[in-house]
Amino acid sequence: MTVELAGAVWVLPLAVVLLAISAALILLRLLLGPTGPDRVVAIDALTLLGVAAVALGAMMTAQAVFLDVAVVLALVSFFGTVAFALLFRATGDDGRRAADETRDQGESR
């Protein structure tokens, strides 16, 4: 049984382009993020974009097997984000320390 998507001729390529633009912006945040938590959120967003890309690929190729891959990737992403949250909670690095150090260095000049 196949399902025809309405507007699949132009909607799916548009979704691919929008995912690529989103990935580029998130990569910029990953590289420029001033704190560790910013970078973790960027990595989490990239993995969610990966889930969306796999699901989009499943729709474009009509292969339902790829949806299993998307679910597994989403679970791994969730566990990774929780692990990073626990790491930053244990070390106390929530971004405020870096901002305080920068402010203190500016005042000492």
Backbone as JSON, one array per atom type, in Angstrom:
{
  "sequence": "MTVELAGAVWVLPLAVVLLAISAALILLRLLLGPTGPDRVVAIDALTLLGVAAVALGAMMTAQAVFLDVAVVLALVSFFGTVAFALLFRATGDDGRRAADETRDQGESR",
  "N": [[0.84, -1.18, 0.0], [0.66, 2.1, -0.93], [1.04, 5.54, -0.15], [0.05, 8.59, -1.32], [1.43, 11.76, -1.07], [0.03, 14.91, -0.71], [1.1, 17.59, -2.61], [3.73, 16.77, -2.59], [5.66, 17.13, -4.48], [6.74, 19.7, -4.35], [6.81, 20.33, -1.64], [8.41, 18.54, -0.1], [11.12, 18.91, -1.14], [11.37, 21.61, -0.36], [11.24, 21.35, 2.4], [13.63, 19.98, 2.85], [15.5, 21.95, 2.14], [14.92, 23.9, 4.07], [15.6, 22.47, 6.38], [18.35, 22.25, 5.95], [19.15, 24.94, 6.08], [18.48, 25.48, 8.73], [20.21, 23.7, 10.01], [22.68, 24.85, 9.35], [22.55, 27.3, 10.75], [22.38, 26.34, 13.37], [24.8, 25.01, 13.58], [26.47, 27.21, 13.53], [25.82, 28.36, 16.02], [26.76, 26.31, 17.6], [29.52, 26.45, 17.16], [30.1, 29.08, 17.98], [28.97, 29.35, 20.45], [28.97, 30.69, 23.67], [29.02, 29.34, 26.12], [29.17, 26.1, 27.75], [26.58, 24.83, 28.14], [25.14, 26.11, 26.07], [26.3, 24.99, 23.82], [25.6, 22.31, 24.19], [22.83, 22.41, 23.9], [22.77, 23.14, 21.23], [23.88, 20.85, 20.04], [21.9, 19.01, 20.73], [19.77, 20.08, 19.29], [20.76, 19.71, 16.72], [20.74, 16.91, 16.56], [18.03, 16.48, 16.68], [17.29, 17.66, 14.29], [18.5, 15.8, 12.67], [16.87, 13.59, 13.19], [14.52, 14.56, 12.06], [15.39, 14.75, 9.41], [15.87, 12.08, 8.77], [13.28, 11.07, 9.02], [12.07, 12.55, 7.01], [13.47, 11.54, 4.83], [12.45, 8.96, 4.94], [9.85, 9.43, 4.14], [10.28, 10.4, 1.56], [11.43, 8.24, 0.2], [9.65, 6.25, 0.67], [10.1, 4.24, 2.55], [9.42, 2.62, 5.34], [11.07, 1.58, 7.26], [13.04, 3.36, 7.93], [11.89, 4.98, 9.81], [12.1, 3.64, 12.21], [14.81, 3.97, 12.67], [14.84, 6.72, 13.09], [13.43, 6.9, 15.51], [15.14, 5.53, 17.27], [17.41, 7.19, 17.11], [16.33, 9.53, 18.23], [15.88, 8.65, 20.86], [18.52, 8.1, 21.72], [19.56, 10.66, 21.53], [18.04, 11.96, 23.5], [18.93, 10.65, 25.85], [21.63, 11.37, 25.79], [21.44, 14.17, 26.11], [20.34, 14.33, 28.67], [22.46, 13.22, 30.11], [24.46, 15.17, 29.69], [23.21, 17.31, 30.98], [23.2, 16.43, 33.62], [25.95, 16.35, 33.98], [26.7, 19.08, 33.81], [25.26, 20.02, 35.93], [26.55, 18.76, 38.03], [29.12, 19.86, 37.9], [28.57, 22.5, 38.15], [28.65, 24.35, 36.13], [26.96, 26.64, 34.62], [27.06, 28.66, 32.87], [26.98, 31.14, 34.03], [29.25, 31.49, 35.52], [31.34, 31.85, 33.67], [30.53, 34.27, 32.53], [30.71, 35.93, 34.77], [33.48, 35.83, 35.26], [34.45, 37.08, 32.98], [33.37, 39.63, 33.3], [34.65, 40.38, 35.68], [37.32, 40.48, 34.82], [37.2, 42.62, 33.09], [36.65, 44.71, 34.85], [38.97, 44.84, 36.36], [40.82, 46.04, 34.81]],
  "CA": [[0.0, 0.0, 0.0], [1.41, 3.35, -0.99], [0.27, 6.74, 0.17], [0.51, 9.76, -2.06], [1.4, 12.98, -0.28], [-0.4, 16.08, -1.47], [2.14, 18.62, -2.7], [5.04, 16.19, -2.33], [6.61, 17.55, -5.5], [7.45, 20.91, -3.93], [6.9, 20.45, -0.18], [9.54, 17.78, 0.42], [12.38, 19.62, -1.38], [11.39, 22.82, 0.47], [11.57, 20.92, 3.76], [15.07, 19.67, 2.85], [16.22, 23.23, 2.13], [14.75, 24.52, 5.39], [16.42, 21.71, 7.33], [19.75, 22.6, 5.72], [19.36, 26.29, 6.62], [18.44, 25.34, 10.19], [21.46, 23.04, 10.44], [23.77, 25.83, 9.25], [22.42, 28.24, 11.86], [22.68, 25.64, 14.62], [26.25, 24.81, 13.59], [27.05, 28.49, 13.92], [25.67, 28.47, 17.47], [27.65, 25.31, 18.2], [30.89, 26.94, 17.1], [30.26, 30.36, 18.65], [28.31, 29.36, 21.76], [29.93, 31.09, 24.69], [29.08, 28.45, 27.28], [28.94, 24.68, 27.5], [25.16, 24.51, 27.93], [24.73, 26.56, 24.73], [26.77, 23.99, 22.86], [24.81, 21.09, 24.38], [21.53, 22.65, 23.27], [22.99, 23.1, 19.78], [24.05, 19.44, 19.66], [20.59, 18.4, 20.83], [18.98, 20.56, 18.15], [21.26, 19.04, 15.51], [20.26, 15.53, 16.51], [16.61, 16.53, 16.32], [17.25, 17.87, 12.85], [18.82, 14.5, 12.08], [15.64, 12.78, 13.26], [13.6, 15.09, 11.04], [15.92, 14.41, 8.09], [15.64, 10.64, 8.55], [11.84, 10.91, 8.78], [11.82, 13.1, 5.68], [13.97, 10.54, 3.9], [11.51, 7.85, 4.93], [8.71, 9.83, 3.32], [10.67, 10.56, 0.16], [11.73, 6.94, -0.38], [8.55, 5.35, 1.04], [10.65, 3.13, 3.33], [9.01, 2.79, 6.73], [12.14, 1.1, 8.13], [13.8, 4.52, 8.39], [11.23, 5.56, 10.99], [12.72, 2.99, 13.37], [16.09, 4.65, 12.86], [14.54, 8.03, 13.66], [13.05, 6.72, 16.91], [16.36, 5.19, 18.02], [18.22, 8.41, 17.19], [15.69, 10.43, 19.19], [16.14, 8.13, 22.21], [19.93, 8.33, 22.04], [19.7, 12.1, 21.74], [17.48, 12.29, 24.8], [19.83, 10.18, 26.9], [22.82, 12.21, 25.76], [21.12, 15.47, 26.69], [20.21, 14.15, 30.12], [23.81, 13.02, 30.65], [25.13, 16.47, 29.73], [22.57, 18.12, 32.02], [23.73, 15.97, 34.9], [27.36, 16.76, 34.05], [26.78, 20.51, 34.12], [24.73, 20.21, 37.27], [27.57, 18.31, 38.97], [30.26, 20.77, 37.89], [28.11, 23.85, 38.46], [28.88, 25.23, 34.99], [25.7, 26.99, 33.97], [27.28, 29.82, 32.02], [27.11, 32.36, 34.82], [30.63, 31.61, 35.98], [32.13, 32.43, 32.58], [30.14, 35.67, 32.4], [31.26, 36.63, 35.92], [34.92, 35.97, 35.07], [34.66, 38.09, 31.94], [33.06, 40.92, 33.91], [35.71, 40.68, 36.65], [38.52, 40.85, 34.09], [36.98, 43.97, 32.57], [36.7, 45.68, 35.97], [40.32, 44.93, 36.91], [41.67, 46.83, 33.91]],
  "C": [[0.88, 1.24, 0.0], [0.47, 4.51, -0.71], [0.88, 7.9, -0.6], [0.36, 10.99, -1.18], [0.99, 14.14, -1.17], [0.7, 17.12, -1.45], [3.53, 18.09, -2.49], [6.09, 16.65, -3.31], [7.39, 18.78, -5.04], [7.63, 21.02, -2.42], [8.14, 19.73, 0.36], [10.89, 18.44, 0.09], [12.49, 20.92, -0.57], [11.77, 22.46, 1.91], [13.05, 20.57, 3.87], [15.89, 20.95, 2.91], [16.11, 23.91, 3.49], [15.53, 23.78, 6.47], [17.9, 22.06, 7.18], [20.06, 23.99, 6.28], [19.38, 26.24, 8.15], [19.73, 24.71, 10.71], [22.63, 24.02, 10.38], [23.72, 26.82, 10.4], [22.78, 27.59, 13.2], [24.18, 25.34, 14.7], [26.99, 26.08, 13.97], [26.97, 28.7, 15.42], [26.58, 27.47, 18.18], [29.08, 25.81, 18.24], [31.1, 28.21, 17.92], [29.69, 30.4, 20.06], [29.27, 29.67, 22.88], [30.05, 30.12, 25.86], [28.84, 27.0, 26.85], [27.48, 24.33, 27.29], [24.64, 24.99, 26.57], [25.11, 25.52, 23.68], [25.98, 22.68, 22.97], [23.44, 21.25, 23.74], [21.67, 22.61, 21.75], [23.16, 21.66, 19.29], [22.7, 18.72, 19.71], [19.71, 18.82, 19.66], [19.45, 19.9, 16.85], [20.79, 17.59, 15.43], [18.77, 15.49, 16.2], [16.42, 16.83, 14.84], [17.6, 16.59, 12.12], [17.62, 13.57, 12.09], [14.67, 13.25, 12.19], [14.08, 14.72, 9.64], [15.7, 12.93, 7.78], [14.15, 10.4, 8.28], [11.46, 11.45, 7.4], [12.32, 12.14, 4.59], [13.05, 9.33, 3.81], [10.29, 8.19, 4.08], [9.08, 9.91, 1.84], [10.91, 9.21, -0.53], [10.65, 5.9, -0.12], [9.07, 4.08, 1.73], [10.35, 3.37, 4.81], [10.09, 2.34, 7.72], [12.94, 2.28, 8.7], [13.17, 5.18, 9.62], [11.75, 4.91, 12.27], [14.06, 3.64, 13.7], [15.87, 6.0, 13.52], [14.18, 7.92, 15.14], [14.27, 6.39, 17.76], [17.26, 6.42, 18.17], [17.64, 9.4, 18.18], [15.94, 9.96, 20.62], [17.59, 8.36, 22.63], [20.19, 9.8, 22.3], [19.18, 12.52, 23.11], [18.42, 11.87, 25.93], [21.12, 10.99, 26.94], [22.59, 13.57, 26.38], [20.97, 15.38, 28.2], [21.58, 13.96, 30.76], [24.56, 14.35, 30.73], [24.52, 17.37, 30.8], [23.07, 17.71, 33.39], [25.19, 16.37, 35.06], [27.48, 18.22, 34.44], [26.21, 20.81, 35.5], [25.79, 19.83, 38.31], [28.74, 19.28, 39.04], [29.86, 22.2, 38.21], [28.33, 24.82, 37.31], [27.56, 25.51, 34.29], [25.84, 28.25, 33.13], [27.46, 31.1, 32.8], [28.55, 32.58, 35.26], [31.51, 32.25, 34.91], [31.8, 33.91, 32.4], [30.7, 36.49, 33.56], [32.76, 36.85, 35.77], [35.23, 37.04, 34.03], [34.42, 39.48, 32.51], [34.16, 41.33, 34.89], [36.99, 41.09, 35.94], [38.39, 42.25, 33.51], [37.07, 45.02, 33.64], [38.13, 45.85, 36.48], [41.24, 45.75, 36.03], [41.62, 48.28, 34.19]]
}
